[in-house]
Amino acid sequence: MAYDKSQKKKKSENISDWYNDIVVRADLADYSPVKGCMVIKPYGYGIWELLQAAMDPLIKEKGVRNGYFPIFIPISLLNKEKSHVEGFSPELAIVTHGGGEELSEPLAVRPTSETIMYEMYKKWVQSWRDLPLLINQWNNVVRWEKRTYLFLRTTEFLWQEGHTAHATHEEAWDFVLWAANMYRGIYRDYFAIPGFVGKKSESEKFAGAVTTLSFEAMMPDGKALQNCTSHDLGQNFSKAFDISFQNKDSKKEYVWQTSWGFSTRSIGALVLAHGDDKGLRLPPKLAPIQVIILPVQPDDSKQLTRSNELATELSSAGIRAEVDGREDETLGFRINKWEVKGVPIRVEVGPKEIESGSYLLVRRDTFEKFNSKNITKDVSKALASIQSNLLAQAEENLKKLTSEINNFKEFEEIMRTKKGFIRAFWCEDKACEESIKGKTKAGTRCLLLDEKEEKGKCVYCGNEAKHKWIFAQAY
């Protein structure tokens, strides 16, 4: 069915319908002719480019360099690591024909790059002098999804995936921690989204990993969203692919490996975390347009000229500013359009503003209006304030939706009502974990990195437990 632009859903009434509506109306993405795949439109891709510009320097500062590996992976490579292929088999897209002929060996369309990269690492690592080997990719992956959701769960998505090889486990683990904390910083400083970093349970960890760390954020509807992961691969892949080196004593050793990834799913988190009934509310650091300037009467040459001058002034100060001076749309229509798109600040330029030299500024996060004669200074100050305010609101939401409980009756009641994160003792038995999820739809999200060992009783079975885990329903 064709999308009707007159549709307006309310976040407060149905967050799922609202989300799909806003992603399309805000020009972030659209549905494609390929089932399960989306088209990321320029405005949505602009957010991804800003994220890349923020993260790529951090990755390179750590000594990691960008590369690119094939999208096609021979099935024989996937089969080298048993738990890895078993974990991804249900999601694989397989190519069996090419050039009009049946292939001698089927090729998987990349679900993740461990296997194709590590076949090359085997060639490149021979001596301790070749380590550490640190490579990142910005690419696309395909995981066949039955139930899709724009940005949050699509068959094809964009991401970065870092893959490192080290001489010692200690060095590899330090990299795992670095990546997880780097992601947490990106979410906090750019997305204005706080959350928890912790270890996944055995049943939830990455297929082929020894340990998986994840960043878990809380959305306003009480559901968690896993946004990125960092994996300690131990020597599971290095032994499967024979990635070994001669150490300083001329003895053979297998490398220790990590992998870590951050995807366009993050844009879905941005929409859910900050949007309101009117549309997006973009944190200024990730807003492709930070200031939209609207001449009240675009056909008035003075208003249009002054609007363009203001845009030039702001752009010279490093602020992303544009003018919407289309004469075929009313001021009200243009205001509504840019509110839906979540531009942090709107500037209106009319006859009064031209005469007084004082311009009307409107904040998208609070709709606060104020006049400014020093527009560059006041806009810069307002952008910083908006970024801080969105983070403060998200922190308040996280606090409000995080509970600590000791009995399963209370656990069930919370999951029936407000949902959110629950911190509770769990015995770490898989059957118990599955029972909790079966009764409440809430699974383990993570064990906080700084969680200390305690003595307690499992919230579900009452058996001895040593740690309090984070539980939640999830997207």
C-alpha positions in Angstrom: 0.0 0.0 0.0 1.3 3.5 -0.9 2.4 5.7 2.0 -0.1 8.5 2.7 1.7 11.6 3.8 -1.4 12.9 5.5 -1.1 10.2 8.1 0.0 11.4 11.5 0.5 8.9 14.3 1.1 9.8 18.0 4.0 8.4 19.9 1.9 8.5 23.1 -0.8 6.3 21.6 1.1 3.7 19.6 4.9 3.9 19.5 5.3 1.3 16.8 2.9 2.9 14.3 4.3 6.3 15.2 7.9 5.1 14.6 7.2 3.7 11.1 5.2 6.8 10.2 7.9 9.3 11.4 10.9 7.4 9.8 9.1 7.8 6.4 7.6 11.3 6.9 11.0 12.7 8.1 12.7 11.4 5.0 15.1 9.1 6.8 14.2 6.0 4.9 11.5 4.3 2.8 10.4 0.8 2.0 12.1 -0.8 -1.0 10.9 -3.2 -3.6 13.1 -5.9 -2.0 11.3 -7.5 0.9 13.0 -6.8 4.2 15.3 -4.1 2.8 15.0 -0.4 3.1 16.2 2.7 1.2 18.2 5.1 3.3 17.4 8.5 2.0 20.0 11.4 1.9 18.7 12.9 5.2 19.0 9.6 7.0 22.3 8.9 5.4 23.5 12.3 6.5 23.1 11.1 10.1 25.2 8.0 9.3 27.9 10.2 7.7 28.1 12.4 10.9 28.4 9.2 13.0 31.2 8.0 10.7 32.9 11.3 11.0 32.8 11.1 14.8 33.8 7.4 15.1 36.3 6.9 12.4 39.0 9.2 13.9 38.6 7.4 17.3 39.2 4.1 15.6 42.2 5.3 13.8 43.6 6.9 16.9 43.7 3.4 18.3 45.9 2.3 15.4 43.2 0.5 13.5 43.1 1.1 9.7 40.2 0.7 7.3 40.0 -2.0 4.6 37.5 -3.9 2.6 36.8 -7.6 2.1 34.5 -9.5 -0.3 30.8 -9.6 0.3 30.7 -13.3 -0.9 32.0 -16.0 1.5 32.6 -19.6 0.4 30.4 -21.9 2.5 33.6 -24.0 3.3 35.0 -21.0 5.2 31.8 -20.5 7.3 31.9 -24.2 8.2 35.4 -23.9 9.8 34.0 -22.5 13.1 31.1 -24.8 14.1 29.3 -22.5 16.6 29.7 -19.6 14.3 28.0 -21.2 11.3 25.3 -22.8 13.5 24.5 -19.3 14.9 24.1 -17.7 11.5 22.7 -20.6 9.4 19.0 -19.5 9.7 19.9 -16.0 8.5 22.1 -16.8 5.6 21.4 -15.7 2.0 23.1 -18.2 -0.4 24.2 -17.6 -4.0 24.2 -20.9 -6.0 24.4 -19.5 -9.6 26.5 -16.9 -11.3 27.1 -16.0 -15.0 24.3 -18.3 -16.0 26.0 -21.4 -14.4 25.8 -23.3 -11.2 28.7 -22.4 -8.9 31.1 -25.2 -7.9 30.7 -24.0 -4.3 27.8 -22.0 -2.9 28.6 -18.5 -1.6 27.1 -16.9 1.5 26.3 -13.2 1.3 28.3 -11.7 4.1 26.3 -11.9 7.5 29.5 -10.7 9.2 33.2 -10.9 8.1 35.0 -13.0 10.6 35.5 -16.0 8.2 36.5 -14.2 5.0 38.8 -11.9 6.9 40.5 -14.6 9.0 41.3 -16.6 5.9 43.4 -13.6 4.9 44.8 -13.1 8.4 46.2 -16.6 8.2 48.4 -15.5 5.3 49.4 -12.1 6.8 50.4 -13.2 10.3 53.5 -15.3 10.5 55.7 -13.7 13.2 55.2 -11.7 16.4 56.4 -8.8 14.4 53.1 -8.9 12.3 51.0 -8.3 15.5 48.8 -6.6 16.4 46.8 -6.7 13.2 44.1 -4.1 13.4 41.5 -3.7 10.6 38.1 -2.1 10.4 35.5 -2.1 7.6 32.6 0.2 6.9 30.3 -2.1 4.8 27.0 -3.8 4.5 25.8 -7.2 5.7 22.9 -9.4 5.0 21.0 -11.4 7.6 17.7 -12.8 6.4 14.9 -11.5 8.6 11.3 -12.7 8.7 10.0 -9.7 10.7 11.5 -6.4 9.7 11.4 -2.9 11.1 13.0 0.1 9.4 16.5 0.6 10.7 15.9 -1.6 13.8 15.7 -5.0 12.0 16.3 -5.2 8.2 17.7 -7.9 6.0 20.5 -5.6 4.8 22.1 -3.0 7.0 25.2 -0.8 7.2 27.8 -1.0 9.9 31.4 -0.9 10.9 33.1 -4.0 12.0 36.5 -4.0 13.6 38.7 -7.2 13.7 41.9 -7.4 15.6 44.5 -10.1 16.2 47.0 -10.0 19.2 49.9 -11.9 20.7 48.3 -12.1 24.2 44.8 -12.5 25.6 45.4 -9.5 27.9 46.0 -7.2 24.9 42.9 -8.5 23.1 40.7 -8.1 26.2 41.9 -4.5 26.6 40.7 -3.9 23.0 37.3 -5.5 23.7 36.9 -3.1 26.6 38.1 -0.1 24.6 35.6 -0.8 21.8 32.7 -1.2 24.3 33.5 2.0 26.1 34.1 3.9 22.8 30.6 2.9 21.8 29.2 4.1 25.1 30.9 7.4 24.7 29.6 7.8 21.1 26.0 7.1 22.3 26.3 9.5 25.3 28.2 12.4 23.6 26.5 12.3 20.1 23.2 10.4 20.4 22.5 11.8 23.8 21.5 8.3 24.9 22.8 6.8 28.1 22.8 3.1 28.9 24.5 0.0 30.4 27.6 -1.8 29.2 27.9 -5.3 30.3 28.6 -9.0 29.5 26.0 -11.1 27.6 24.8 -14.4 29.0 26.1 -17.6 27.4 22.9 -18.0 25.4 23.0 -14.4 24.2 26.6 -14.0 23.3 27.9 -13.9 19.7 28.2 -17.2 17.9 31.9 -18.1 18.2 32.8 -15.7 21.0 34.2 -16.5 24.4 32.6 -13.3 25.8 30.4 -10.6 24.3 30.0 -7.1 25.7 27.0 -5.0 24.6 25.6 -1.5 25.1 22.0 -1.6 26.2 19.8 1.5 26.0 16.3 2.0 27.3 13.6 3.3 25.0 10.6 5.4 26.3 8.2 2.5 25.9 10.2 0.4 28.4 11.9 -1.8 25.9 15.6 -2.2 25.6 17.6 -1.8 22.5 21.0 -3.5 22.0 22.9 -1.0 19.9 26.4 -2.4 19.5 28.6 -5.3 20.6 32.3 -6.1 21.3 33.5 -9.7 21.3 36.4 -11.5 22.9 36.9 -14.3 20.4 39.7 -15.9 22.4 41.5 -18.4 20.1 38.3 -20.0 18.7 38.8 -18.6 15.2 42.5 -18.6 15.2 42.6 -22.3 15.9 39.9 -23.0 13.3 41.7 -20.9 10.6 45.2 -21.7 11.8 46.2 -18.1 12.4 49.5 -18.6 14.2 52.8 -16.9 14.7 56.3 -17.6 15.8 56.8 -15.9 19.1 60.1 -14.3 20.3 61.3 -17.8 21.4 60.6 -19.2 18.0 57.6 -21.2 19.3 54.3 -21.5 17.5 51.3 -19.7 19.1 47.8 -19.0 18.1 46.7 -15.3 18.0 44.0 -13.9 20.3 41.2 -12.1 18.5 38.4 -9.5 18.9 35.6 -8.2 16.7 33.3 -5.3 17.4 30.5 -3.6 15.5 28.1 -0.6 15.4 25.3 -0.4 12.9 22.6 1.8 11.3 20.3 0.3 14.0 21.5 3.2 16.0 19.5 5.6 13.9 16.3 3.7 15.0 17.4 4.2 18.6 17.8 8.0 17.9 14.2 8.2 16.6 12.7 6.2 19.5 14.7 7.8 22.3 14.1 11.5 21.4 11.1 11.8 19.0 7.8 13.2 20.1 4.3 13.4 18.6 5.4 16.1 16.2 8.3 14.1 14.8 12.0 13.8 15.3 14.1 15.7 17.8 17.7 15.4 16.6 20.6 16.0 18.9 22.6 18.8 17.3 25.8 16.8 16.9 24.0 14.3 14.6 21.6 16.7 12.9 22.4 17.0 9.1 20.9 20.4 9.3 21.3 22.2 12.7 19.5 25.4 11.8 16.8 26.0 9.3 16.2 29.6 8.3 12.7 30.5 7.0 11.9 33.8 5.3 8.3 34.5 6.3 7.6 35.8 2.8 10.1 34.1 0.4 9.0 36.2 -2.5 10.3 39.3 -0.6 13.9 39.8 -1.9 15.0 41.5 1.3 13.9 38.6 3.5 15.4 36.0 1.2 18.7 37.9 0.9 19.0 38.3 4.6 18.2 34.6 5.2 21.0 33.6 2.9 23.4 36.0 4.6 22.5 34.5 8.0 23.1 31.0 6.6 26.5 32.0 5.3 27.4 33.6 8.7 26.4 30.4 10.6 28.1 28.1 8.1 31.3 30.1 8.5 31.1 29.4 12.2 30.9 25.6 11.5 27.1 25.4 12.0 25.2 23.4 9.5 22.5 25.9 8.3 20.2 26.0 5.3 17.5 28.3 4.0 14.0 27.0 3.0 12.7 29.8 0.8 10.3 27.9 -1.4 7.5 30.2 -2.5 5.0 27.4 -3.3 4.7 26.4 0.4 3.2 28.4 3.2 5.2 29.4 6.3 3.1 27.0 8.4 3.7 24.1 6.1 7.4 24.7 6.1 7.5 25.0 9.9 5.7 21.7 10.3 8.0 20.0 7.8 11.1 20.9 9.6 9.6 20.1 13.0 8.9 16.6 11.6 12.5 16.4 10.5 13.7 17.4 13.9 16.0 20.3 13.0 17.2 21.6 16.4 16.7 25.3 15.7 14.4 27.3 13.5 15.1 31.0 12.6 12.3 33.1 11.1 13.1 36.2 9.1 10.2 38.6 8.5 9.7 42.4 8.0 10.0 43.0 11.8 13.3 41.0 12.0 14.7 42.9 9.0 13.9 46.2 10.6 15.1 45.5 14.1 18.0 43.2 13.3 16.7 40.8 16.0 15.7 37.4 14.8 13.2 34.9 16.2 14.8 31.6 17.2 12.7 28.5 18.1 14.2 25.4 19.8 12.8 22.1 18.5 13.4 20.3 21.9 11.3 22.6 24.0 9.6 25.0 21.5 11.1 27.8 23.5 11.1 31.1 21.5 13.6 33.9 21.9 15.0 36.8 19.9 18.6 37.2 19.0 20.8 40.0 17.6 24.0 38.0 17.8 22.8 35.0 16.0 26.0 33.0 15.8 26.7 33.3 19.5 23.1 32.5 20.6 22.7 29.6 18.1 25.9 28.0 19.3 24.8 28.3 22.9 21.3 27.0 22.1 22.7 24.0 20.2 24.9 23.0 23.2 21.9 23.4 25.5 19.7 21.2 23.3 22.3 18.5 23.2 22.5 18.6 27.0 18.8 18.7 27.5 18.1 15.7 25.4 20.7 13.7 27.3 19.2 14.8 30.6 15.7 13.7 29.5 17.1 10.3 28.4 18.9 9.9 31.7 15.7 10.6 33.6 13.9 8.0 31.5 16.6 5.5 32.2 16.4 6.2 35.9 12.6 6.0 35.9 12.6 2.7 34.0 15.3 0.9 36.0 14.1 -1.2 39.0 15.8 -3.5 41.5 13.7 -6.3 42.8 14.0 -9.6 44.8 10.9 -11.7 43.9 9.4 -13.0 40.7 5.9 -11.7 41.5 7.2 -8.1 41.4 9.2 -9.0 38.3 6.1 -10.1 36.5 4.1 -7.1 37.6 6.7 -4.6 36.4 6.9 -6.4 33.0 3.1 -6.2 32.7 3.0 -2.5 33.5 5.8 0.0 33.0 8.5 -2.6 31.8 12.0 -1.2 31.7 15.2 -2.6 33.1 15.1 -4.9 36.1 18.2 -5.6 38.1 17.9 -9.0 39.9 19.8 -12.0 41.1 19.9 -14.8 38.5 21.5 -18.3 39.0 22.9 -18.2 35.4 21.1 -21.4 34.5 19.9 -21.4 30.8 16.7 -23.2 31.6 15.9 -20.6 34.3 16.7 -17.8 31.8 14.3 -19.4 29.2 11.5 -19.8 31.8 11.8 -16.1 32.8 11.6 -15.0 29.2 8.7 -17.4 28.5 6.6 -16.0 31.3 7.5 -12.3 31.0 9.1 -11.8 27.5 12.0 -10.3 29.4 15.5 -11.8 28.7 18.9 -11.1 30.2 20.4 -8.0 28.7 23.8 -8.0 30.4 25.9 -8.3 33.5 27.3 -4.9 34.3 31.0 -4.6 33.9 31.5 -3.3 37.4 29.1 -5.7 39.0 30.6 -7.3 42.1 30.0 -10.8 43.2 27.4 -11.1 45.9 25.4 -13.8 47.7 21.7 -14.0 46.8 18.8 -16.1 45.6 17.8 -16.4 42.0 14.7 -14.2 41.4 13.0 -17.1 39.6 14.1 -20.5 41.0 15.5 -19.4 44.4 18.8 -21.2 43.9 22.0 -19.6 44.9 23.1 -16.7 42.7 26.3 -14.7 42.7 25.4 -11.7 40.5 22.6 -9.3 39.7 21.8 -9.3 36.0 20.0 -6.7 33.9 16.7 -8.0 32.4 14.3 -6.3 30.0 12.0 -6.9 27.1 13.7 -5.9 23.9 13.3 -4.8 20.3 
